[in-house]
Amino acid sequence: MDIHEYQAKELLAQHGVPVPRGKVVYTPDEAAHAATELGGELWAVKAQIHAGGRGKAGGVRLCKTPADVKSAADALLGTTLVTHQTGPEGKIVQRLYIEAAEPFDREIYLGFVLDRKAQRIQIMASAQGGMEIEEIVKTHPDAVLQIEVEPAVGLQPFQARQLAFGLGGLTLKQVQQFVSVAMGCYRAFRDLDASMTEINPLVVTHEGKVMALDAKMSFDDNALFRHSALHEMHDPSQEDPREAQAHLHGLNYVGLTGDIGCIINGAGLAMATMDMIKYAGGEPANFLDVGGGASPERVAEAFRLVLSDKNVKAILVNIFAGINRCDWVAQGVIQAARDLKVPLVVRLAGTNVEAGQKIIRESGLPIISADSLAEAAQHAVAAAHGKTA
């Protein structure tokens, strides 16, 4: 789960990370009032969307008067902001963060990610802040400092100091501040079950203070039951509407760009199915895992979700029933397929497979059955192109 910048800053501030003063607003009038309340002579008006590259896309504007803040807010709210991370469809700006702008002398990159292969939290830092980490790694790989945290002892101050000295150019006081920021970020990452925390840029202000000028955080969805406050930060408006709808019905859905809709139980089987579709010359339209205990109702909802993508020209149902039952799945397939206008390929295996196949055969519906995954993929690709495998 991703959250907005202002939410990430709120969480990091609770763990001792210095952030500029700011207020979230939803209307131009609120924006002007927030600038007046914050005081100062310069304000940043920041679009709040779940994507990077906002500044380059015009989503961050500096203003010198509350009237300018109101005008900038009026220009941003309700617009679709397109960045290199949103794709061409962009994201709608529904809220803004008004922040007291802090003049700074230097930008630093600081990031925390979960390295699943090493089973460690990896910390990255670079003196070339303000750039995307992918760009830094590509153009200046030697400029990225990295350390791994031993989970038994956690991040140690000497490791943070190594990063600070490796960045170069920091005074002793600023090194101490950097260590405090790094330790606070680590505590937030660990305690909140984060999967990514990024401060880009971490700045050194004109007054010599080390401060988080921007912040991003992502969290492990499977750990949200431990963090009710985090769950309330979820903003479904920033998601693909299909993914938000899937979440409501306990389905795992990710939209893709192909034309073969996939309804599968189990993430591993779903990945294998998409690979087989590609191998057969087709393109999957989605990843969809209906889960181990899919009821007929859930299967029917999965069909509605897949069919909401107008690019879908065929549907492949691939179920290996263990906890699930093939006859249950078959009932859901029949329930959803009665008014289906695209070809449907079904491959069932596992518990009650004979009963499930019988239900499919006796339905009288033009359903294409397959005994193996390879056969199912070939049928689906052929059907999507109006052919027979």
Sequence and secondary structure as in RCSB ss.txt:
>XXXX:A:sequence
MDIHEYQAKELLAQHGVPVPRGKVVYTPDEAAHAATELGGELWAVKAQIHAGGRGKAGGVRLCKTPADVKSAADA
LLGTTLVTHQTGPEGKIVQRLYIEAAEPFDREIYLGFVLDRKAQRIQIMASAQGGMEIEEIVKTHPDAVLQIEVE
PAVGLQPFQARQLAFGLGGLTLKQVQQFVSVAMGCYRAFRDLDASMTEINPLVVTHEGKVMALDAKMSFDDNALF
RHSALHEMHDPSQEDPREAQAHLHGLNYVGLTGDIGCIINGAGLAMATMDMIKYAGGEPANFLDVGGGASPERVA
EAFRLVLSDKNVKAILVNIFAGINRCDWVAQGVIQAARDLKVPLVVRLAGTNVEAGQKIIRESGLPIISADSLAE
AAQHAVAAAHGKTA
>XXXX:A:secstr
 B  HHHHHHHHHHTT     EEEESSHHHHHHHHHHH SS EEEEE  S S TTTTT EEEESSHHHHHHHHHH
HTT EE  TTT TT EE   EEEEE   EEEEEEEEEEEETTTTEEEEEEES TTS HHHHHHH GGGEEEEEE 
TTT   HHHHHHHHHHH    HHHHHHHHHHHHHHHHHHHHTTEEEEEEEEEEEETTS EEESS EEEE GGGGG
G HHHHTT  GGGS HHHHHHHHTT EEEE SSSEEEEESSHHHHHHHHHHHHHTT  BSEEEE  TT  HHHHH
HHHHHHHTSTT  EEEEEEEESSS HHHHHHHHHHHHTT  S EEEEEEETTHHHHHHHHHTT S EEE SSHHH
HHHHHHHHHTT   
